[in-house]
Amino acid sequence: MSQDHSAGGVLTALGISTLLLHEPHFLLALKLAGALYLLWVAKKAIKALSVPPHATSPAPVANYYWQGLSLHLTDPKAILIGLTVTSIGVSTHSTPWTTLLLVMLCAILGIIIFSLYAFRFSTETAQGILSRYHRLINLFCAGFYTLVAIGFLVSLFT
């Protein structure tokens, strides 16, 4: 989990999960927005196929950390994970403090996990692997995102 899961927790506490369950148009709009987002990310992955690894001058590690954090915080699936976790962990008998504690624990866990990812992927070994296989990784990601987007679009008509 990550920092952005706390946003999902707050949204669940405010009743977004009820809106998803009882308003079919909202769910349709969410699926369409998700499909469009995934197609946009797939397009970016395809564009990255033509860029050689390390085509730009290396930036300080802190820049990569903040770039990764901003990417992660704008990832819509994180909000859905937060909605799921808090809807499981919070009941009608939960106090606001219980909800806040759950959201805070998810955020702290997310910070720890994100920092460990940043540390691990900044090593020379990881950088070498990512550099060597960057085209294959981008091709796989583009295909995967496109398939999931198609699944979202097909689900709109079923």
C-alpha positions, 0 to 999 in steps of 0.5 A: 500500500502507499500514501495514496491509499489513504486517499482511497480510505478517506473516500470510502469513509465519505461514502464513495463505495456506496456511490459505486454500488448504487449509481451505475452511471458513476461506475460506467464513467469510472471504467471509461476513465480507467480505459482511457488512462490505460490507453494513454499509458500504453501509448507512452510505453510504445513511444518509449520503445524508440528511446534508447536507455539512458538517452538523457543525462542521469538525474540525482537519485532524489529526482527519481524518487520524487518522479516515482512518487508523483507517478505512484500518487496519480495511479488510479488503481491505488485509490481502488486498493485503498477503497477495498482495504478500508471497506474491508477494515471498516464496518458500520460499528467503526469509530472515526478514530478506527477509520483514521488509524486504518488510513494512517497505517496504510499510508505509513506502510505505503511510505515504507514500501515505496522507499524500499522500492526506490532504494532497490531499483536505484542499485547498479544491478537493477539499473543494468537489468532495466537498461538491458530489457527496457524495450521488452519491459515497455512492450509487455507493459503496453500490451498489458495496459491495452488488454486491460483497457479493452477489458474495461471497454468490453465490460461497458457493453455487457 
